[in-house]
Amino acid sequence: MKFSRKLVLVLGIAVASVTATAVHAAEIPVVTGEHWTRSSDDVKKAYLVGIANLAQVESAYFQGKPPADAESFVPRLVKGLQGQTLDSVREGLNQWYAANPGKLQRPVIETIWFEMAVPGLQKNK
């Protein structure tokens, strides 16, 4: 797979913003539907790859012993998105924001959680 320089730059910025040690939650930018709908497919995929990488890092950190639900939502996110691909999540988000143009202020991660992961948890019980 060949990555464009723009994609690599976006991923680098995403990783740097997540790993900065002195960053407070209020300082982390929230990606909303407005950002999503204005972004190219490459940028959207980079965002989703970043989320997937975060889940993989947390999984490796806990070495197969996932934290309790009160400590992290990542294991539930992974289980709820079982069977999904980057492209199916990207297309699902595209469809949801197209069908809900009045909700473009909703954070993308919230949309992934409530529109894809939670229903997936019910299905994957």
N, C-alpha and C positions, 0 to 999 in steps of 0.2 A: 504494500500500500504506500503510495507516495503522498507525503504531507506537503502542503503548500507552506511557504514562509509565514503567511498570515495566520494559518491554523496553528503552527508551532508557536508563534508569538502570542496568540490568544491563550493557548494552553499554558505557556510560561507565565503569563500575567495571572491567570487563574490560580496556578499552583503557588505563585509568590504571594498572592493575596490571602490564600488559605493558610499558608505556613508562616506568615509574619508573626513573630512572637509577641509583639506589643500591641496587637490589634484587638480592640474591644468589639463586641458584637454590634454595637451601634455604628461602628465605622465600616463594617463590611457592606458593600453595595448589594442591594436586592434586585435580582433580575425579574422584571415583571413582564406581563403580556405585551406591553408596549415595546420593550426591548426585543422580545421574542419575534413579534410580527414584523419588525424592521430588519431582522438579522437574516443573513444568507444561510443556506443549508449547512455550509461548512462551519459557520460560527455556532449554529444550533447544535450540530454534532459535537463540536468541541466542548460546549457546555455540558452535554450529556456524558461525554467521555470523562470530564472532570468529576462529575457526580459518581460515575462508576469507579473511577480511580480512588476517590475518597472511601467508598465502600470497601474496596480491596485493601486499602491501607489499614482501615479499622479492623477488618477481618484478620489480617496478618498480625496486627498488634495484639489482638486478643487470642491468637493462636488456637482457633477452633473452639474457644470457650466464650461465646458471645455474652455481652453484658446484659443485665436485666433490662426489661422494657423501659423502666423508669430512667435508666442511664443512657440509652441510645435508641434512636428509631431506625438505625441502619439495618439491623437484622430483619425487622419487619418490612422495611422498604424493599430489601432484596427478595424476601419471600413473596411479597405482594406483586412484584414485577416479574416473577418467574414466568418464563415463556415469551417475554417481550424482548425485542431487539432495539438497538439504538434507533433504527429507522421506524419501527412501529411506535415507539414513544414519541419520536419527533413528529410523525404524522398525526398521532393522537392529539398532541398539543396543538398542532396547526389546525386541526378540525375543531377542537374545543374553543380556541380563541376566535376562530372564524364564526362559530355559532354563538359566541357570547361577546360581541364587540363592546358591550357596556362594562365588561369586567377586565379590561386590559391592565388595570392597576393591580390585579391579583398576582402575587409572586408565582413564578413558574414552578418552584419547588412545592408550593402549596397545591397547585393544580395537579402536579404529578402524584402527590400524596393522596388527595381526596378523590381524584377522578380516575386514577389508575391503580395505585398501590392498595388502598382500602378495599375497593371492589375485588382486587386480586387476592387479598387476604381471605375474603369471604369464600372465594372460589377455590383457593388452595388449602383449605382447612384440612 
